[in-house]
Amino acid sequence: MENKGVLSQVINFVLYAAIHILVMNKLPLYNTAFCYIYVAFLILLPVNTSRTVELFIGFGTGLFIDIFYDSIGINAAACVALAFVRPYVIQLLSGKHSFEGVSRISIQETGIQWFFIYAGSLLFLHHLILFFIDTSSSQFIFSSIVKAFFSALYTLVTIIIFQYLLATNTQRR
């Protein structure tokens, strides 16, 4: 990744983390759905990011969020799992379709249907791991699954709204 790309990713990380910590953290829906907008940073990483770098970025992102939540690695574990599974999900969903000429994943590049399935599955996995580790009890399996589903949906809708709001005029055409 060239210097311009690295700087762009650092800015994306800072923006998503700040939005999550300062705003979205305080907007749960009925104590069932929570928006983890910072995960968008991992989902929207460039396609050509190496797996090793992706895992380190996932760990660093989760650890950074854990520092603000005092949650002892829960977000780091969920982000590493997401970073580990992401290339396989891309490969599974793309099938014969190649990402040649596509440097990053976005609604504008991949289409809403593909992006919805891709981001939705990764968000559900992330949230499921996050809530299972958080409860750490088999008593709350059903409530963890419900929270993961609604939180993934809430986060996905928020990411899609951000994608459309931040798209440049050339990307919208």
C-alpha positions as CSV (number, residue, x, y, z in Angstrom):
1,M,0.0,0.0,0.0
2,E,1.4,3.4,-0.9
3,N,1.8,6.3,1.5
4,K,-1.4,8.0,0.3
5,G,-3.3,4.7,0.9
6,V,-1.9,4.3,4.4
7,L,-2.7,7.9,5.4
8,S,-6.2,7.4,4.0
9,Q,-6.7,4.3,6.1
10,V,-5.3,6.0,9.3
11,I,-7.8,8.8,8.8
12,N,-10.6,6.3,8.2
13,F,-9.7,4.5,11.4
14,V,-9.6,7.7,13.5
15,L,-13.0,8.8,12.1
16,Y,-14.8,5.5,12.6
17,A,-13.3,5.1,16.1
18,A,-14.2,8.7,17.1
19,I,-17.7,8.3,15.7
20,H,-18.1,5.1,17.6
21,I,-16.7,6.3,20.9
22,L,-18.2,9.7,21.0
23,V,-21.6,9.2,19.3
24,M,-22.8,5.7,18.5
25,N,-21.7,4.3,21.8
26,K,-24.5,6.3,23.4
27,L,-27.3,5.3,21.0
28,P,-28.4,1.7,21.8
29,L,-31.9,0.7,20.6
30,Y,-34.0,-0.7,23.5
31,N,-30.9,-2.2,25.0
32,T,-31.0,-4.9,22.3
33,A,-29.2,-3.3,19.3
34,F,-25.9,-1.6,19.6
35,C,-24.1,0.1,16.7
36,Y,-20.4,-0.9,16.4
37,I,-19.6,1.5,13.5
38,Y,-15.8,1.1,14.0
39,V,-16.1,-2.4,12.5
40,A,-16.7,-0.6,9.1
41,F,-13.0,0.2,9.1
42,L,-12.2,-3.5,8.9
43,I,-14.9,-4.4,6.5
44,L,-13.9,-1.6,4.1
45,L,-10.2,-2.3,4.1
46,P,-8.7,-2.6,0.6
47,V,-9.1,-6.0,-1.1
48,N,-5.4,-6.4,-1.6
49,T,-4.5,-6.1,2.0
50,S,-2.3,-9.0,3.1
51,R,-3.7,-11.5,5.6
52,T,-1.0,-10.9,8.1
53,V,-1.5,-7.1,8.0
54,E,-5.2,-7.6,8.2
55,L,-4.9,-9.6,11.3
56,F,-2.6,-7.1,13.0
57,I,-5.0,-4.2,12.0
58,G,-7.9,-6.2,13.4
59,F,-6.1,-6.8,16.7
60,G,-5.0,-3.1,16.9
61,T,-8.5,-1.9,16.1
62,G,-10.1,-4.1,18.7
63,L,-7.5,-3.3,21.3
64,F,-7.9,0.4,20.8
65,I,-11.7,0.1,21.4
66,D,-11.1,-2.2,24.4
67,I,-9.0,0.5,26.0
68,F,-11.9,2.9,25.9
69,Y,-14.4,0.3,27.1
70,D,-12.1,-1.3,29.7
71,S,-13.3,-4.6,28.2
72,I,-10.1,-6.7,28.4
73,G,-9.7,-7.9,24.8
74,I,-13.3,-8.7,23.9
75,N,-13.4,-6.4,20.9
76,A,-9.8,-7.4,20.0
77,A,-10.9,-11.1,19.8
78,A,-14.0,-10.3,17.7
79,C,-12.0,-8.1,15.3
80,V,-9.3,-10.7,14.8
81,A,-12.0,-13.3,14.0
82,L,-13.5,-10.9,11.5
83,A,-10.1,-10.1,10.0
84,F,-9.4,-13.9,9.7
85,V,-12.7,-14.8,8.1
86,R,-12.9,-11.7,5.8
87,P,-10.8,-13.1,2.9
88,Y,-12.7,-16.3,2.9
89,V,-16.1,-14.5,2.8
90,I,-14.8,-12.3,-0.1
91,Q,-13.7,-15.4,-2.0
92,L,-16.9,-17.3,-1.2
93,L,-19.2,-14.4,-2.3
94,S,-17.2,-13.4,-5.3
95,G,-17.0,-16.9,-6.8
96,K,-15.8,-16.5,-10.4
97,H,-16.2,-12.7,-10.2
98,S,-12.8,-11.2,-9.7
99,F,-11.9,-8.0,-7.9
100,E,-9.5,-6.9,-10.6
101,G,-9.7,-3.2,-11.0
102,V,-11.5,-2.9,-7.6
103,S,-9.2,-1.6,-4.9
104,R,-11.7,-1.3,-2.1
105,I,-15.0,-2.7,-1.2
106,S,-17.9,-0.3,-1.1
107,I,-21.5,-0.2,-2.2
108,Q,-20.5,1.9,-5.3
109,E,-17.9,-0.7,-6.4
110,T,-19.7,-4.0,-5.6
111,G,-23.4,-3.1,-5.6
112,I,-25.9,-3.0,-2.7
113,Q,-26.9,-6.7,-2.8
114,W,-23.3,-8.1,-2.6
115,F,-22.3,-5.5,0.0
116,F,-25.3,-6.3,2.1
117,I,-24.6,-10.0,2.2
118,Y,-20.8,-9.4,2.7
119,A,-21.0,-6.8,5.4
120,G,-24.1,-8.4,7.1
121,S,-22.4,-11.8,7.4
122,L,-19.1,-10.3,8.8
123,L,-21.0,-8.0,11.2
124,F,-23.2,-10.9,12.5
125,L,-20.0,-13.0,13.1
126,H,-18.3,-10.1,14.9
127,H,-21.2,-9.3,17.0
128,L,-21.9,-13.0,17.8
129,I,-18.4,-13.5,19.1
130,L,-18.5,-10.2,20.9
131,F,-21.7,-11.0,22.8
132,F,-20.8,-14.6,23.5
133,I,-17.5,-13.6,25.1
134,D,-19.2,-10.8,26.9
135,T,-21.9,-13.0,28.5
136,S,-19.6,-16.0,28.9
137,S,-22.5,-18.1,30.0
138,S,-24.6,-20.7,28.2
139,Q,-27.6,-19.3,30.0
140,F,-27.8,-16.3,27.7
141,I,-27.2,-18.0,24.3
142,F,-30.6,-16.9,22.9
143,S,-30.3,-13.3,24.1
144,S,-26.7,-13.2,22.7
145,I,-28.0,-14.3,19.3
146,V,-30.8,-11.8,19.3
147,K,-28.5,-9.0,20.3
148,A,-26.0,-10.0,17.7
149,F,-28.6,-10.1,15.0
150,F,-30.2,-6.7,15.8
151,S,-26.8,-5.1,16.5
152,A,-25.5,-6.4,13.1
153,L,-28.6,-5.0,11.4
154,Y,-28.3,-1.6,13.2
155,T,-24.6,-1.4,12.3
156,L,-25.2,-2.5,8.7
157,V,-27.9,0.1,8.1
158,T,-25.6,2.8,9.7
159,I,-22.7,1.7,7.5
160,I,-24.9,1.8,4.3
161,I,-26.1,5.3,5.3
162,F,-22.5,6.5,5.8
163,Q,-21.5,4.9,2.4
164,Y,-24.2,6.9,0.6
165,L,-23.6,10.1,2.5
166,L,-19.8,10.0,2.0
167,A,-19.9,8.9,-1.7
168,T,-18.4,11.5,-4.0
169,N,-20.3,12.7,-7.1
170,T,-18.2,10.5,-9.4
171,Q,-18.9,7.5,-7.3
172,R,-22.7,8.1,-7.4
173,R,-22.9,8.0,-11.2
